[in-house]
Amino acid sequence: MTDAPIRPEARAPRGFADRRGRDLIAERRLVTRVSAVYERWGFEPLDTGAFEYADALGKFLPDADRPNEGVFALQDDPDDEGNGEWMALRYDLTAPLARFAAQNWETLPKPFRRYAFGPVWRNEKPGPGRFREFVQCDADTVGSDRPEADAEIIAMACEGLQAAGLAPDLAVVRVSNRKLFDGLFETGGVEDAGQKLTALRAIDKYDRLGWEGVAALLGEGRLDESGDYTKGAQLPSKVIGAIEGFLASANSPDLSRAETLDAVARSGNIGAVGEAALAELAAIDAALNAMKVDQSAVRFDPTIVRGLEYYTGAVFEAELLLETTDDKGRAVRFGSIGGGGRYDDLVARFTGERLPATGFSFGVSRLASALRAAGRGAADAVRGPVVVIAFSEADMQHYLDAVAELRNAGVAAELYLGRAGMKAQMKYADRRGAPAAVILGGDEIAAGQVTVKDLDAGRALAAGIADNEAWKAERPGQVVVPRTDLVATVRRIVDAPRTDA
Amino acid sequence: MTDAPIRPEARAPRGFADRRGRDLIAERRLVTRVSAVYERWGFEPLDTGAFEYADALGKFLPDADRPNEGVFALQDDPDDEGNGEWMALRYDLTAPLARFAAQNWETLPKPFRRYAFGPVWRNEKPGPGRFREFVQCDADTVGSDRPEADAEIIAMACEGLQAAGLAPDLAVVRVSNRKLFDGLFETGGVEDAGQKLTALRAIDKYDRLGWEGVAALLGEGRLDESGDYTKGAQLPSKVIGAIEGFLASANSPDLSRAETLDAVARSGNIGAVGEAALAELAAIDAALNAMKVDQSAVRFDPTIVRGLEYYTGAVFEAELLLETTDDKGRAVRFGSIGGGGRYDDLVARFTGERLPATGFSFGVSRLASALRAAGRGAADAVRGPVVVIAFSEADMQHYLDAVAELRNAGVAAELYLGRAGMKAQMKYADRRGAPAAVILGGDEIAAGQVTVKDLDAGRALAAGIADNEAWKAERPGQVVVPRTDLVATVRRIVDAPRTDA
């Protein structure tokens, strides 16, 4: 009996994805374009670390039932005093900003506008298309209570959507105000904070469950299709009725922002707190109008809540209006691709001083996959480097000179460094998306020539090469030129319009 | 007695840094430039997740005495079968690549060249300037055993150093081969794997401890200045003597690569395994010469070991030759700013099949801070957006129009959104690094004019504004122009050569 070596299985952790090629390039391009919009609006870049202390991060995710309430947490090693504090990976870019702003407020320009992008981590139950690491791209203004600050964030989000490649009719930002629900609760005599939070998270599912599901979650509870029972918020039925009327008060997509506010006001029951919330939205509307933001680009919608607990006033949600199809041809609605709102208490948690703030976050990974599924905004086929074919150890100097000449001329190029034959090398070049292959056989070298194969033009043919003989036969897109014309010949191919696969 | 609210303290976790402004911009520029070099050499981008399963990541860090052996690890929540696997944050970009390559080998182009950048995490003891999260930028070739693959990686690292802003005389890549030590051990009869690893890690400290310190660690052990005792490798004294002769065999900086190999060969004791290692280095030298890589840019140096356990052959280390001074004016040597080598067994861990690989990793954070300390390659002073001053709620439309016009012309611009007076707004604009401030007072609006203040030119003056009266006084760099000339006037300031603070 022998001990076989124990080999780890090569697999990425559940809910974590590897990205390369087109997908990665498209995602990076999204971040670059949205960041450029943020910079043009005067937002400066900030990078905070992946970890925050758990108490600084706070517990604001709608995942109270998940282990560690939805975050990846670990206890730090003991410091010199023997204390090992709990740290957690950031679940968004807002909570770390609040910590940073509180820590550095004295020295920051005020208001402080910053943008940030990078991965965030949520310890959600992994599943197909449900990831536990994803990229966000945020812009926030800390230290302004002005409605113009909210309007600016909203208008900038609209510009970001267009920069991402979405025509104005393909996306909409919906806006509401959390305090409208505070008003409803106050009028209805609901005072328990936990009950209110449960109710808000129920309403946040309106989009997915419809009124019937939400009503069950506002009342006793709801049994879903899988047989799981979720306990409800136990609201009095008259409050549930008031919420129904409120949510239904502005359900026509043809209403202007001002008309929506009127309709919500007429629904009654929102009390003084709700009236104040409507006044805030009216001021945001005035600023949006002053910024010439179209009625169809930004709508008021009383069903918008947002899941994160820290919002205190205006809330925003960007929705993709594209309908796409999945692998099986079924229609898929993408829904939210970003959101935000006003969080006037998140910095005050640290300092005790009021520090109003507002911001917006693009779900870059979501937006990229939506655009990809819709066939929009995807990167072109990835163009690989020019591949120089390697025949013989003895001619290595010739290959290395060719590849260096191409690179020095700014053309991405590589020498094939495996040990396979010509056929495999041509397949390799094709798989790499090489625009051209450079062939320096013994005959070419002796004659002071070089063969350049135009793979962009001949890709289909090249992929079908059966054997060396067939490959050697004359075919379109292959030229023999003097060695001194190498760079110019390759350049003509690389600079030609693409013929994407 | 009242319950005061318990407020979290706003602080970043130990060993984690916030980055903004110049530092962040300089670091991003480094990544962009080095990535561009990698792409020109034919390497494709890949992003893997932050986590790997602990068994897939392996234990290769030289931190066996740290909790979790130097990584941040946590146990995943149980899956449907009730298994909660250990996951750890990547400590480098090489181990995740090995996992990815093993997982996807069938479908990858072979050899597989990829580059990657992003944060890595090491659970080291934090201290001043010692971070637990830092950015690396790597390029690797998986599936080639050719010495040209190593030479290409080394030559590309040299080009990366120049792209980062280092003149050729400011950095050097030192190269050696781990198997030289295998030869020394074999000749000396040292067979214990743990003993060999302890010895390699001792030799890796040669730079810092000198021969005396290394000799103690190769033998019984060493008591450091802080009184900590480190147990040694317990090598026989004749082996320690052989290592001394080997390390000293090529200690002249004037030796060419070929001369260094001759000197090492003459030192004796390296046995057949060592001779084979010298032959590999000779083949790398031939390829470097064919690539016209200067003798001063890449040197062979037998003292190079590298700390990571997974290297199997050639090892590389990039060193900054700049001497810089710290805050207190003391001379600081930066030492290593990157490294790499051949790791022919790391993919085979998963597959059992031989899959040779080689790569290089830039320590981006280290390189950026070295360049900064040396006053080279740092970003210019950060130029903020043009700031439009806000006087009156009633004139908001005028301010918003001005800021939109500037943005639409491609000029980064913002409206001041705080509630402070003129003096504070001018200080704000200065602190933001605004090139200009746009002033639309009631008089200007009535007269169809606008005041544009050139802050780039007048920054020092503007920073010293004492009060509104003084500010109102005539000063250089302030012009009143027709409102229609706003964009052109601002453009002249923004496009003018910078007068950096």
Interface residues (C-beta under 8 A of the other chain):
Chain A: P5 R7 P8 E9 A10 R11 A12 P13 R14 F16 A17 D18 R19 R20 G21 L24 I25 R28 E39 R40 W41 G42 E44 P45 L46 D47 T48 G49 A50 F51 E52 Y53 D55 A56 G58 R66 P67 F72 A73 L74 D76 D77 D79 E85 M87 L89 R99 F100 A102 Q103 N104 P109 K110 P111 R113 R114 P119 W121 N123 E133 T141 G143 S144 D145 R146 E148 A149 E152 A287 A290 M291 K292 R349 F350 T351 G352 V382 G384 P385 V387 M396 Q397 L400 D401 A404 R407 G410 V411 A412 A413 E414 L415 Y416 L417 G418 R419 A420 Y428 R431 R432
Chain B: P5 R7 P8 E9 A10 R11 A12 P13 R14 F16 A17 D18 R19 R20 G21 L24 I25 R28 E39 R40 W41 G42 E44 P45 L46 D47 T48 G49 A50 F51 E52 Y53 D55 A56 G58 R66 P67 F72 A73 L74 D76 D77 D79 E85 M87 L89 R99 F100 A102 Q103 N104 P109 K110 P111 R113 R114 P119 W121 N123 E133 T141 G143 S144 D145 R146 E148 A149 E152 A287 A290 M291 K292 R349 F350 T351 G352 V382 G384 P385 V387 M396 Q397 L400 D401 A404 R407 G410 V411 A412 A413 E414 L415 L417 G418 R419 A420 Y428 R431 R432
